[in-house]
Amino acid sequence: MLKTILIILTLGQGGAMQLALTETDSLEDCMARADVVGQILSGAGEQIEAMRCGETDLAVSPYEHGHGPEDLKWHYLVSVKGTSLEDGFDIRPVEAGHCDASAGKVCAISAQRPLPQ
């Protein structure tokens, strides 16, 4: 079943691309949440590389605040579409060390684990 998700890619320590995902009720809700989250992260000095709203059937554990670097153990291949928030994305989990970030794709690490469908 498809759900609307907000993905946020930030540049973490050591240049690692970090991924956070949150489920939203609709595209409109996703865009409103992106605006608020973007202001919070920017105000905290985080370097946002990309944010997109889109639909996916990927299920992940909920986002939790306060995770440490040791919690970043789930790897994803992300393709950010277009230049606008509503342009969407493609995402899939990958094994550590097996991410091919070819043209337009990014390897990212997350504290959110993929869940069985």
Secondary structure, 3 states (H helix, E strand, C coil): CCEEEEEEEEECHHHCEEEEEEEECCHHHHHHHHHHHHHHHHHCCCCEEEEEEEEECCCECCCCCCCCHHHCCEEEEEEECCCCHHHCEEEEEECCCCCCCCCCEEEEEECCCECCC
